[in-house]
Amino acid sequence: MVRMVTIEGVAPVVQAPMAGGVATPELVAAVCDAGGTGFLAGGYLTAEALAERIAAVRARVRSAYGVNLFVPGERAADESVAAYREVLAPRAARFGVKLRTGDLYERDDWEAKVRLLVAEPVPIVSFTFGLPPAGDLAALRAAGSTLIATVTSVPEAVAAAEAGVDALCVQGPEAGGHRATFRVQDTPGELPLPRLVGAVLRAVRKPVIAAGGLRDGRDVAAVLRAGAVAGQSGTAFLLTDEAGTSATHRTALSDDRFAETVVTRAFSGRPARGLRNAFVDAHGAEAPPAYPQVHHLTAPLRAAAARAGEPDSVSLWAGTGFRAARSGPAAAVTRALLDGAGGTAG
């Protein structure tokens, strides 16, 4: 397949915008300095905290970098969240924490983050969990940012192209962390990434970044041959020196007790891929499709478990290729991905 035009400023290797503290400014800068494209994760941050991280990247990086935002979704029924709270109460008590009550729905400081990125533009802005309002897209485009929508299916890709974004990040089922379905209640598809990339490219005329299960440069080369302009990986960077991955998460990635990944709603209410642990087995079937409410409900429990070094009660996000993740400088991981892709891509 003939590759489409490149996305301005985007390298063939992209570091995924992993929310929750993994994608530190140091990680983004290291990836960019090594010739890749790094992404800050705006999810779960206030606009003020995001501004600080952008400033830290801007002070170090001279090439293009990106900022990812979570698009606010619809509110789920509070009753289902309350019922899940009762299910989780005994586990929370074991860690000495109380689960939040009341209204757990919030918009992730969306409006303030858009104002920030319009006033202080960054080279690339990407979106996860849907499409922003047309007015926000127009404002960010007018500010000069390249706009990328994350999609998991052909219908989502068509909707994003019609909304006028510049490019698509096509996320396959192999990806670690949250599946980026537009609607919380949707069940994500299982079409393997190379086939999904091909289907999207047949449906829309937009450049594509391919994400999901890319372990090494050969995997990146494969998606380039399928028509993508870049391959995006997060799991490959989880163990790097600059990543903000917790000690509990790092240890679990090499622990033989955690031998497989599964997709679960147990921790956040959205489908997400991570290492299978006792929490997933116990609560995966009970978690309601309620995001971000379930995320906020389980947050104190997860934090306490991480502090206690208890991986069986923590979300251990990882893609299917997690065994290939290596420790060391992020620059070395980036260069290895770039060299492998360049050596075999056609």
VEXDREN-46762 format. One record per residue (C-alpha): residue number from 0; residue in three letters; chain; x, z, y. Coordinates in nm, 4 decimals. Example, Ala and Ser with C-alpha at 12.3 -4.5 7.8 and 13.67 -1.06 7.14 Angstrom:
<sites>
+------+------+-------+----------+----------+----------+
! resi ! resn ! chain !        X !        Z !        Y !
+------+------+-------+----------+----------+----------+
!    0 !  ALA !     A !   1.2300 !   0.7800 !  -0.4500 !
!    1 !  SER !     A !   1.3670 !   0.7140 !  -0.1060 !
+------+------+-------+----------+----------+----------+
</sites>
This chain:
<sites>
+------+------+-------+----------+----------+----------+
! resi ! resn ! chain !        X !        Z !        Y !
+------+------+-------+----------+----------+----------+
!    0 !  MET !     A !   0.0000 !   0.0000 !   0.0000 !
!    1 !  VAL !     A !   0.1301 !  -0.0835 !   0.3482 !
!    2 !  ARG !     A !   0.1815 !   0.2294 !   0.5476 !
!    3 !  MET !     A !  -0.0198 !   0.2656 !   0.8675 !
!    4 !  VAL !     A !   0.1297 !   0.3299 !   1.2100 !
!    5 !  THR !     A !   0.3018 !   0.6633 !   1.2501 !
!    6 !  ILE !     A !   0.1618 !   0.9567 !   1.4419 !
!    7 !  GLU !     A !   0.3623 !   1.0011 !   1.7607 !
!    8 !  GLY !     A !   0.6129 !   1.2814 !   1.7194 !
!    9 !  VAL !     A !   0.5217 !   1.3636 !   1.3582 !
!   10 !  ALA !     A !   0.8073 !   1.3592 !   1.1057 !
!   11 !  PRO !     A !   0.7592 !   1.2584 !   0.7396 !
!   12 !  VAL !     A !   0.7677 !   1.6298 !   0.6459 !
!   13 !  VAL !     A !   0.5220 !   1.8707 !   0.8077 !
!   14 !  GLN !     A !   0.5194 !   2.2481 !   0.7673 !
!   15 !  ALA !     A !   0.1634 !   2.3679 !   0.7175 !
!   16 !  PRO !     A !   0.0096 !   2.6017 !   0.9772 !
!   17 !  MET !     A !  -0.0271 !   2.9099 !   0.7574 !
!   18 !  ALA !     A !  -0.2369 !   3.1749 !   0.9316 !
!   19 !  GLY !     A !  -0.1946 !   3.5468 !   0.8836 !
!   20 !  GLY !     A !   0.1618 !   3.5733 !   1.0095 !
!   21 !  VAL !     A !   0.3489 !   3.3378 !   0.7738 !
!   22 !  ALA !     A !   0.4078 !   3.0571 !   1.0255 !
!   23 !  THR !     A !   0.6307 !   3.2495 !   1.2657 !
!   24 !  PRO !     A !   0.7842 !   3.0857 !   1.5737 !
!   25 !  GLU !     A !   1.1186 !   3.1163 !   1.3955 !
!   26 !  LEU !     A !   0.9879 !   2.9165 !   1.1002 !
!   27 !  VAL !     A !   0.8402 !   2.6473 !   1.3239 !
!   28 !  ALA !     A !   1.1642 !   2.6171 !   1.5213 !
!   29 !  ALA !     A !   1.3790 !   2.5989 !   1.2068 !
!   30 !  VAL !     A !   1.1637 !   2.3225 !   1.0594 !
!   31 !  CYS !     A !   1.1690 !   2.1236 !   1.3831 !
!   32 !  ASP !     A !   1.5438 !   2.1674 !   1.4272 !
!   33 !  ALA !     A !   1.5982 !   2.0316 !   1.0750 !
!   34 !  GLY !     A !   1.4009 !   1.7144 !   1.1463 !
!   35 !  GLY !     A !   1.0521 !   1.8146 !   1.0311 !
!   36 !  THR !     A !   0.7382 !   1.8958 !   1.2283 !
!   37 !  GLY !     A !   0.6447 !   2.2624 !   1.2448 !
!   38 !  PHE !     A !   0.3019 !   2.4075 !   1.3114 !
!   39 !  LEU !     A !   0.1972 !   2.7396 !   1.4579 !
!   40 !  ALA !     A !  -0.1221 !   2.8896 !   1.3167 !
!   41 !  GLY !     A !  -0.3694 !   2.9950 !   1.5838 !
!   42 !  GLY !     A !  -0.6172 !   3.1393 !   1.3342 !
!   43 !  TYR !     A !  -0.6821 !   3.5156 !   1.3564 !
!   44 !  LEU !     A !  -0.4840 !   3.5433 !   1.6813 !
!   45 !  THR !     A !  -0.6116 !   3.6209 !   2.0276 !
!   46 !  ALA !     A !  -0.5400 !   3.3596 !   2.2911 !
!   47 !  GLU !     A !  -0.2829 !   3.5956 !   2.4438 !
!   48 !  ALA !     A !  -0.0979 !   3.6383 !   2.1145 !
!   49 !  LEU !     A !  -0.1031 !   3.2641 !   2.0560 !
!   50 !  ALA !     A !   0.0378 !   3.2043 !   2.4050 !
!   51 !  GLU !     A !   0.3315 !   3.4326 !   2.3243 !
!   52 !  ARG !     A !   0.4092 !   3.2421 !   2.0063 !
!   53 !  ILE !     A !   0.3846 !   2.9074 !   2.1812 !
!   54 !  ALA !     A !   0.6232 !   3.0292 !   2.4498 !
!   55 !  ALA !     A !   0.8710 !   3.1364 !   2.1815 !
!   56 !  VAL !     A !   0.8570 !   2.7918 !   2.0181 !
!   57 !  ARG !     A !   0.8688 !   2.6055 !   2.3484 !
!   58 !  ALA !     A !   1.1885 !   2.7915 !   2.4432 !
!   59 !  ARG !     A !   1.3649 !   2.6718 !   2.1269 !
!   60 !  VAL !     A !   1.2151 !   2.3356 !   2.0269 !
!   61 !  ARG !     A !   1.2719 !   2.0012 !   2.1934 !
!   62 !  SER !     A !   1.0856 !   1.7836 !   1.9425 !
!   63 !  ALA !     A !   0.7125 !   1.7673 !   1.8780 !
!   64 !  TYR !     A !   0.5405 !   2.0684 !   1.7224 !
!   65 !  GLY !     A !   0.1792 !   2.1580 !   1.6621 !
!   66 !  VAL !     A !  -0.0763 !   2.4348 !   1.7002 !
!   67 !  ASN !     A !  -0.3643 !   2.4694 !   1.4561 !
!   68 !  LEU !     A !  -0.7028 !   2.6174 !   1.5474 !
!   69 !  PHE !     A !  -0.9866 !   2.7404 !   1.3261 !
!   70 !  VAL !     A !  -1.3164 !   2.5846 !   1.4341 !
!   71 !  PRO !     A !  -1.5915 !   2.8515 !   1.4418 !
!   72 !  GLY !     A !  -1.8507 !   2.8089 !   1.1705 !
!   73 !  GLU !     A !  -2.2084 !   2.9114 !   1.1208 !
!   74 !  ARG !     A !  -2.3218 !   3.2701 !   1.0719 !
!   75 !  ALA !     A !  -2.4094 !   3.3719 !   0.7154 !
!   76 !  ALA !     A !  -2.6778 !   3.6234 !   0.6189 !
!   77 !  ASP !     A !  -2.5684 !   3.9793 !   0.6957 !
!   78 !  GLU !     A !  -2.7479 !   4.1069 !   0.3857 !
!   79 !  SER !     A !  -2.5095 !   3.9295 !   0.1511 !
!   80 !  VAL !     A !  -2.2106 !   4.0756 !   0.3318 !
!   81 !  ALA !     A !  -2.3581 !   4.4256 !   0.3171 !
!   82 !  ALA !     A !  -2.4112 !   4.3911 !  -0.0570 !
!   83 !  TYR !     A !  -2.0501 !   4.2812 !  -0.1051 !
!   84 !  ARG !     A !  -1.9350 !   4.5811 !   0.0980 !
!   85 !  GLU !     A !  -2.1017 !   4.8104 !  -0.1541 !
!   86 !  VAL !     A !  -1.9287 !   4.6295 !  -0.4398 !
!   87 !  LEU !     A !  -1.5881 !   4.6740 !  -0.2763 !
!   88 !  ALA !     A !  -1.6351 !   5.0358 !  -0.1658 !
!   89 !  PRO !     A !  -1.4769 !   5.1994 !  -0.4745 !
!   90 !  ARG !     A !  -1.1652 !   4.9824 !  -0.4503 !
!   91 !  ALA !     A !  -1.1356 !   5.0540 !  -0.0777 !
!   92 !  ALA !     A !  -1.1691 !   5.4271 !  -0.1404 !
!   93 !  ARG !     A !  -0.8777 !   5.4102 !  -0.3845 !
!   94 !  PHE !     A !  -0.6596 !   5.2913 !  -0.0973 !
!   95 !  GLY !     A !  -0.8041 !   5.5440 !   0.1464 !
!   96 !  VAL !     A !  -0.9669 !   5.2916 !   0.3786 !
!   97 !  LYS !     A !  -1.3192 !   5.2454 !   0.5085 !
!   98 !  LEU !     A !  -1.4703 !   4.8997 !   0.5185 !
!   99 !  ARG !     A !  -1.6186 !   4.7847 !   0.8470 !
!  100 !  THR !     A !  -1.9918 !   4.7876 !   0.9040 !
!  101 !  GLY !     A !  -2.2065 !   4.6112 !   1.1611 !
!  102 !  ASP !     A !  -2.1685 !   4.2558 !   1.2836 !
!  103 !  LEU !     A !  -1.8489 !   4.0993 !   1.1470 !
!  104 !  TYR !     A !  -1.9099 !   3.7482 !   1.2773 !
!  105 !  GLU !     A !  -1.6831 !   3.6259 !   1.5563 !
!  106 !  ARG !     A !  -1.5533 !   3.2938 !   1.6935 !
!  107 !  ASP !     A !  -1.1782 !   3.3587 !   1.6611 !
!  108 !  ASP !     A !  -1.1377 !   3.3557 !   2.0419 !
!  109 !  TRP !     A !  -1.2069 !   2.9810 !   2.0290 !
!  110 !  GLU !     A !  -1.3046 !   2.9234 !   2.3906 !
!  111 !  ALA !     A !  -1.0031 !   3.1104 !   2.5288 !
!  112 !  LYS !     A !  -0.7653 !   2.9226 !   2.2976 !
!  113 !  VAL !     A !  -0.9018 !   2.5867 !   2.4088 !
!  114 !  ARG !     A !  -0.8602 !   2.6893 !   2.7725 !
!  115 !  LEU !     A !  -0.5018 !   2.7940 !   2.6969 !
!  116 !  LEU !     A !  -0.4142 !   2.4630 !   2.5328 !
!  117 !  VAL !     A !  -0.5751 !   2.2633 !   2.8128 !
!  118 !  ALA !     A !  -0.3889 !   2.4587 !   3.0798 !
!  119 !  GLU !     A !  -0.0580 !   2.4650 !   2.8890 !
!  120 !  PRO !     A !  -0.0655 !   2.1610 !   2.6581 !
!  121 !  VAL !     A !   0.1313 !   2.1357 !   2.3356 !
!  122 !  PRO !     A !   0.2311 !   1.8068 !   2.1708 !
!  123 !  ILE !     A !  -0.0114 !   1.8310 !   1.8760 !
!  124 !  VAL !     A !  -0.3339 !   2.0252 !   1.8174 !
!  125 !  SER !     A !  -0.4935 !   2.0265 !   1.4733 !
!  126 !  PHE !     A !  -0.8265 !   2.1687 !   1.3594 !
!  127 !  THR !     A !  -0.9360 !   2.3364 !   1.0383 !
!  128 !  PHE !     A !  -1.2908 !   2.4153 !   0.9180 !
!  129 !  GLY !     A !  -1.4671 !   2.1372 !   1.1015 !
!  130 !  LEU !     A !  -1.4749 !   1.9423 !   1.4253 !
!  131 !  PRO !     A !  -1.4711 !   2.0919 !   1.7752 !
!  132 !  PRO !     A !  -1.7453 !   2.0109 !   2.0247 !
!  133 !  ALA !     A !  -1.7008 !   1.6723 !   2.1898 !
!  134 !  GLY !     A !  -1.6256 !   1.8343 !   2.5254 !
!  135 !  ASP !     A !  -1.3387 !   2.0380 !   2.3809 !
!  136 !  LEU !     A !  -1.1930 !   1.7314 !   2.2105 !
!  137 !  ALA !     A !  -1.2117 !   1.5400 !   2.5370 !
!  138 !  ALA !     A !  -1.0434 !   1.8195 !   2.7318 !
!  139 !  LEU !     A !  -0.7574 !   1.8544 !   2.4834 !
!  140 !  ARG !     A !  -0.7115 !   1.4767 !   2.4719 !
!  141 !  ALA !     A !  -0.7043 !   1.4593 !   2.8514 !
!  142 !  ALA !     A !  -0.4373 !   1.7313 !   2.8498 !
!  143 !  GLY !     A !  -0.2176 !   1.4918 !   2.6517 !
!  144 !  SER !     A !  -0.2196 !   1.6445 !   2.3034 !
!  145 !  THR !     A !  -0.2363 !   1.4392 !   1.9849 !
!  146 !  LEU !     A !  -0.5452 !   1.5571 !   1.7933 !
!  147 !  ILE !     A !  -0.5552 !   1.5922 !   1.4142 !
!  148 !  ALA !     A !  -0.8566 !   1.6966 !   1.2039 !
!  149 !  THR !     A !  -0.8133 !   1.8490 !   0.8583 !
!  150 !  VAL !     A !  -1.0504 !   1.6939 !   0.6034 !
!  151 !  THR !     A !  -1.1162 !   1.7386 !   0.2315 !
!  152 !  SER !     A !  -1.3420 !   1.4423 !   0.1557 !
!  153 !  VAL !     A !  -1.4254 !   1.0885 !   0.2615 !
!  154 !  PRO !     A !  -1.7468 !   1.1895 !   0.4465 !
!  155 !  GLU !     A !  -1.5496 !   1.4478 !   0.6462 !
!  156 !  ALA !     A !  -1.2849 !   1.1858 !   0.7229 !
!  157 !  VAL !     A !  -1.5467 !   0.9410 !   0.8467 !
!  158 !  ALA !     A !  -1.7040 !   1.2075 !   1.0692 !
!  159 !  ALA !     A !  -1.3640 !   1.3005 !   1.2122 !
!  160 !  ALA !     A !  -1.2752 !   0.9374 !   1.2818 !
!  161 !  GLU !     A !  -1.6071 !   0.8846 !   1.4554 !
!  162 !  ALA !     A !  -1.5391 !   1.1939 !   1.6687 !
!  163 !  GLY !     A !  -1.2282 !   1.0191 !   1.7981 !
!  164 !  VAL !     A !  -0.9381 !   1.2261 !   1.6678 !
!  165 !  ASP !     A !  -0.6013 !   1.0530 !   1.6546 !
!  166 !  ALA !     A !  -0.5173 !   1.1289 !   1.2923 !
!  167 !  LEU !     A !  -0.6305 !   1.3115 !   0.9803 !
!  168 !  CYS !     A !  -0.4699 !   1.5754 !   0.7635 !
!  169 !  VAL !     A !  -0.6128 !   1.5027 !   0.4186 !
!  170 !  GLN !     A !  -0.6081 !   1.8191 !   0.2087 !
!  171 !  GLY !     A !  -0.6260 !   1.7848 !  -0.1673 !
!  172 !  PRO !     A !  -0.7400 !   2.0421 !  -0.4227 !
!  173 !  GLU !     A !  -0.3817 !   2.1422 !  -0.5044 !
!  174 !  ALA !     A !  -0.3295 !   2.3035 !  -0.1617 !
!  175 !  GLY !     A !  -0.2683 !   2.6741 !  -0.1244 !
!  176 !  GLY !     A !  -0.4750 !   2.8903 !   0.1077 !
!  177 !  HIS !     A !  -0.8123 !   2.7939 !   0.2470 !
!  178 !  ARG !     A !  -0.9746 !   2.4669 !   0.1572 !
!  179 !  ALA !     A !  -1.0706 !   2.3133 !   0.4887 !
!  180 !  THR !     A !  -1.4294 !   2.2138 !   0.4107 !
!  181 !  PHE !     A !  -1.6382 !   2.1600 !   0.7226 !
!  182 !  ARG !     A !  -1.9138 !   2.3914 !   0.5961 !
!  183 !  VAL !     A !  -1.8543 !   2.7388 !   0.4544 !
!  184 !  GLN !     A !  -2.0955 !   2.6929 !   0.1663 !
!  185 !  ASP !     A !  -1.9566 !   2.3586 !   0.0497 !
!  186 !  THR !     A !  -1.7791 !   2.3392 !  -0.2848 !
!  187 !  PRO !     A !  -1.4507 !   2.1541 !  -0.2255 !
!  188 !  GLY !     A !  -1.3840 !   1.8383 !  -0.4217 !
!  189 !  GLU !     A !  -1.1372 !   1.7993 !  -0.7062 !
!  190 !  LEU !     A !  -1.0109 !   1.4435 !  -0.6479 !
!  191 !  PRO !     A !  -0.6285 !   1.4602 !  -0.6795 !
!  192 !  LEU !     A !  -0.4425 !   1.4194 !  -0.3529 !
!  193 !  PRO !     A !  -0.2981 !   1.0660 !  -0.4001 !
!  194 !  ARG !     A !  -0.6413 !   0.9314 !  -0.4957 !
!  195 !  LEU !     A !  -0.8068 !   1.1178 !  -0.2099 !
!  196 !  VAL !     A !  -0.5571 !   0.9720 !   0.0365 !
!  197 !  GLY !     A !  -0.6320 !   0.6227 !  -0.0926 !
!  198 !  ALA !     A !  -1.0070 !   0.6761 !  -0.0671 !
!  199 !  VAL !     A !  -0.9786 !   0.8026 !   0.2896 !
!  200 !  LEU !     A !  -0.7572 !   0.5135 !   0.3966 !
!  201 !  ARG !     A !  -1.0082 !   0.2667 !   0.2556 !
!  202 !  ALA !     A !  -1.2855 !   0.4324 !   0.4562 !
!  203 !  VAL !     A !  -1.1203 !   0.4861 !   0.7961 !
!  204 !  ARG !     A !  -0.8468 !   0.3317 !   1.0066 !
!  205 !  LYS !     A !  -0.6589 !   0.6457 !   1.1029 !
!  206 !  PRO !     A !  -0.3070 !   0.7611 !   1.0146 !
!  207 !  VAL !     A !  -0.3049 !   1.0298 !   0.7480 !
!  208 !  ILE !     A !  -0.0945 !   1.3364 !   0.6714 !
!  209 !  ALA !     A !  -0.1291 !   1.4308 !   0.3040 !
!  210 !  ALA !     A !  -0.1385 !   1.8010 !   0.2098 !
!  211 !  GLY !     A !  -0.1630 !   1.9862 !  -0.1193 !
!  212 !  GLY !     A !   0.0756 !   2.0724 !  -0.4002 !
!  213 !  LEU !     A !   0.3814 !   1.8940 !  -0.2581 !
!  214 !  ARG !     A !   0.6701 !   2.0705 !  -0.4318 !
!  215 !  ASP !     A !   0.9668 !   1.8525 !  -0.3414 !
!  216 !  GLY !     A !   1.0797 !   1.5301 !  -0.1814 !
!  217 !  ARG !     A !   0.9558 !   1.3240 !  -0.4734 !
!  218 !  ASP !     A !   0.6039 !   1.4530 !  -0.4131 !
!  219 !  VAL !     A !   0.6347 !   1.3666 !  -0.0443 !
!  220 !  ALA !     A !   0.7582 !   1.0204 !  -0.1368 !
!  221 !  ALA !     A !   0.4572 !   0.9721 !  -0.3631 !
!  222 !  VAL !     A !   0.2071 !   1.0376 !  -0.0840 !
!  223 !  LEU !     A !   0.4047 !   0.8132 !   0.1501 !
!  224 !  ARG !     A !   0.3745 !   0.5358 !  -0.1048 !
!  225 !  ALA !     A !   0.0006 !   0.6096 !  -0.1251 !
!  226 !  GLY !     A !  -0.0255 !   0.5288 !   0.2458 !
!  227 !  ALA !     A !   0.0255 !   0.8613 !   0.4222 !
!  228 !  VAL !     A !   0.2613 !   0.8793 !   0.7191 !
!  229 !  ALA !     A !   0.3739 !   1.2323 !   0.6279 !
!  230 !  GLY !     A !   0.3482 !   1.4999 !   0.3621 !
!  231 !  GLN !     A !   0.2522 !   1.8553 !   0.4584 !
!  232 !  SER !     A !   0.3562 !   2.1628 !   0.2632 !
!  233 !  GLY !     A !   0.3101 !   2.5340 !   0.3169 !
!  234 !  THR !     A !   0.3907 !   2.6832 !  -0.0223 !
!  235 !  ALA !     A !   0.7406 !   2.5335 !  -0.0156 !
!  236 !  PHE !     A !   0.8175 !   2.7519 !   0.2878 !
!  237 !  LEU !     A !   0.6643 !   3.0823 !   0.1707 !
!  238 !  LEU !     A !   0.9938 !   3.2289 !   0.0500 !
!  239 !  THR !     A !   1.2140 !   3.1027 !   0.3315 !
!  240 !  ASP !     A !   1.4057 !   3.3465 !   0.5469 !
!  241 !  GLU !     A !   1.2057 !   3.2709 !   0.8609 !
!  242 !  ALA !     A !   0.8578 !   3.2905 !   0.7056 !
!  243 !  GLY !     A !   0.6455 !   3.5967 !   0.7798 !
!  244 !  THR !     A !   0.5375 !   3.6258 !   0.4155 !
!  245 !  SER !     A !   0.4911 !   3.9910 !   0.3198 !
!  246 !  ALA !     A !   0.7246 !   4.1581 !   0.0709 !
!  247 !  THR !     A !   0.4324 !   4.2064 !  -0.1685 !
!  248 !  HIS !     A !   0.3452 !   3.8353 !  -0.1533 !
!  249 !  ARG !     A !   0.7088 !   3.7292 !  -0.1965 !
!  250 !  THR !     A !   0.7525 !   3.9452 !  -0.5047 !
!  251 !  ALA !     A !   0.4309 !   3.8194 !  -0.6636 !
!  252 !  LEU !     A !   0.5387 !   3.4555 !  -0.6299 !
!  253 !  SER !     A !   0.8164 !   3.5146 !  -0.8836 !
!  254 !  ASP !     A !   0.6333 !   3.7723 !  -1.0974 !
!  255 !  ASP !     A !   0.5473 !   3.6401 !  -1.4441 !
!  256 !  ARG !     A !   0.2218 !   3.8407 !  -1.4370 !
!  257 !  PHE !     A !   0.0867 !   3.5883 !  -1.1866 !
!  258 !  ALA !     A !   0.1166 !   3.2653 !  -1.3776 !
!  259 !  GLU !     A !  -0.1580 !   3.0511 !  -1.2283 !
!  260 !  THR !     A !  -0.3505 !   2.9771 !  -0.9127 !
!  261 !  VAL !     A !  -0.7278 !   2.9666 !  -0.8754 !
!  262 !  VAL !     A !  -0.9748 !   2.8900 !  -0.5993 !
!  263 !  THR !     A !  -1.1773 !   3.1942 !  -0.4951 !
!  264 !  ARG !     A !  -1.4048 !   3.3219 !  -0.2187 !
!  265 !  ALA !     A !  -1.3232 !   3.6847 !  -0.3034 !
!  266 !  PHE !     A !  -1.1033 !   3.7633 !  -0.0043 !
!  267 !  SER !     A !  -1.2550 !   3.5649 !   0.2825 !
!  268 !  GLY !     A !  -1.5880 !   3.4117 !   0.1801 !
!  269 !  ARG !     A !  -1.4356 !   3.0627 !   0.1985 !
!  270 !  PRO !     A !  -1.2853 !   2.8876 !  -0.1034 !
!  271 !  ALA !     A !  -0.9099 !   2.9384 !  -0.1018 !
!  272 !  ARG !     A !  -0.6353 !   2.8857 !  -0.3582 !
!  273 !  GLY !     A !  -0.4026 !   3.1704 !  -0.4475 !
!  274 !  LEU !     A !  -0.2400 !   3.3506 !  -0.7355 !
!  275 !  ARG !     A !  -0.4916 !   3.4824 !  -0.9834 !
!  276 !  ASN !     A !  -0.4936 !   3.8630 !  -0.9751 !
!  277 !  ALA !     A !  -0.7226 !   4.1537 !  -1.0655 !
!  278 !  PHE !     A !  -0.9172 !   4.1326 !  -0.7374 !
!  279 !  VAL !     A !  -1.0016 !   3.7680 !  -0.7997 !
!  280 !  ASP !     A !  -1.1090 !   3.8385 !  -1.1564 !
!  281 !  ALA !     A !  -1.3237 !   4.1338 !  -1.0538 !
!  282 !  HIS !     A !  -1.4901 !   3.9965 !  -0.7419 !
!  283 !  GLY !     A !  -1.4611 !   3.6182 !  -0.7348 !
!  284 !  ALA !     A !  -1.8118 !   3.5666 !  -0.8709 !
!  285 !  GLU !     A !  -1.9669 !   3.8231 !  -0.6351 !
!  286 !  ALA !     A !  -1.8268 !   3.7166 !  -0.2983 !
!  287 !  PRO !     A !  -2.0843 !   3.5492 !  -0.0721 !
!  288 !  PRO !     A !  -2.0101 !   3.2275 !   0.1200 !
!  289 !  ALA !     A !  -1.9773 !   3.4178 !   0.4461 !
!  290 !  TYR !     A !  -1.6779 !   3.3412 !   0.6682 !
!  291 !  PRO !     A !  -1.5278 !   3.5020 !   0.8720 !
!  292 !  GLN !     A !  -1.7352 !   3.8083 !   0.7809 !
!  293 !  VAL !     A !  -1.5871 !   3.8566 !   0.4340 !
!  294 !  HIS !     A !  -1.2378 !   3.8028 !   0.5748 !
!  295 !  HIS !     A !  -1.2887 !   4.0855 !   0.8232 !
!  296 !  LEU !     A !  -1.4572 !   4.3014 !   0.5616 !
!  297 !  THR !     A !  -1.1630 !   4.2855 !   0.3204 !
!  298 !  ALA !     A !  -0.8878 !   4.2914 !   0.5855 !
!  299 !  PRO !     A !  -0.8228 !   4.6692 !   0.5884 !
!  300 !  LEU !     A !  -0.8265 !   4.6837 !   0.2091 !
!  301 !  ARG !     A !  -0.5791 !   4.3972 !   0.1842 !
!  302 !  ALA !     A !  -0.3523 !   4.5510 !   0.4482 !
!  303 !  ALA !     A !  -0.3466 !   4.8875 !   0.2707 !
!  304 !  ALA !     A !  -0.2716 !   4.7224 !  -0.0635 !
!  305 !  ALA !     A !   0.0136 !   4.5218 !   0.0893 !
!  306 !  ARG !     A !   0.1649 !   4.8363 !   0.2389 !
!  307 !  ALA !     A !   0.1392 !   5.0035 !  -0.1011 !
!  308 !  GLY !     A !   0.3062 !   4.7082 !  -0.2705 !
!  309 !  GLU !     A !  -0.0029 !   4.6478 !  -0.4840 !
!  310 !  PRO !     A !  -0.0350 !   4.2707 !  -0.5416 !
!  311 !  ASP !     A !  -0.3537 !   4.2967 !  -0.7472 !
!  312 !  SER !     A !  -0.5597 !   4.3740 !  -0.4353 !
!  313 !  VAL !     A !  -0.3988 !   4.1266 !  -0.1931 !
!  314 !  SER !     A !  -0.4727 !   3.7621 !  -0.1193 !
!  315 !  LEU !     A !  -0.1667 !   3.5806 !  -0.2530 !
!  316 !  TRP !     A !  -0.2256 !   3.2321 !  -0.1152 !
!  317 !  ALA !     A !  -0.0221 !   2.9631 !  -0.2887 !
!  318 !  GLY !     A !  -0.0567 !   2.6033 !  -0.3971 !
!  319 !  THR !     A !  -0.0298 !   2.4702 !  -0.7498 !
!  320 !  GLY !     A !   0.3429 !   2.4034 !  -0.7050 !
!  321 !  PHE !     A !   0.4294 !   2.7634 !  -0.6160 !
!  322 !  ARG !     A !   0.6942 !   2.7970 !  -0.8885 !
!  323 !  ALA !     A !   0.9040 !   2.5409 !  -0.7031 !
!  324 !  ALA !     A !   0.9249 !   2.7539 !  -0.3864 !
!  325 !  ARG !     A !   1.2812 !   2.8596 !  -0.3063 !
!  326 !  SER !     A !   1.4289 !   3.1312 !  -0.0892 !
!  327 !  GLY !     A !   1.6858 !   3.0621 !   0.1808 !
!  328 !  PRO !     A !   1.6864 !   2.9015 !   0.5252 !
!  329 !  ALA !     A !   1.3827 !   2.6919 !   0.6166 !
!  330 !  ALA !     A !   1.6187 !   2.4226 !   0.7438 !
!  331 !  ALA !     A !   1.7550 !   2.3727 !   0.3927 !
!  332 !  VAL !     A !   1.4037 !   2.3405 !   0.2474 !
!  333 !  THR !     A !   1.3086 !   2.0924 !   0.5197 !
!  334 !  ARG !     A !   1.6171 !   1.8787 !   0.4684 !
!  335 !  ALA !     A !   1.5680 !   1.8746 !   0.0925 !
!  336 !  LEU !     A !   1.2102 !   1.7520 !   0.1373 !
!  337 !  LEU !     A !   1.3201 !   1.4884 !   0.3885 !
!  338 !  ASP !     A !   1.6135 !   1.3697 !   0.1768 !
!  339 !  GLY !     A !   1.4008 !   1.3472 !  -0.1380 !
!  340 !  ALA !     A !   1.1286 !   1.1552 !   0.0404 !
!  341 !  GLY !     A !   1.3680 !   0.9180 !   0.2120 !
!  342 !  GLY !     A !   1.5615 !   0.8566 !  -0.1055 !
!  343 !  THR !     A !   1.2641 !   0.7369 !  -0.3077 !
!  344 !  ALA !     A !   0.9942 !   0.6267 !  -0.0659 !
!  345 !  GLY !     A !   0.9221 !   0.2583 !  -0.0441 !
+------+------+-------+----------+----------+----------+
</sites>
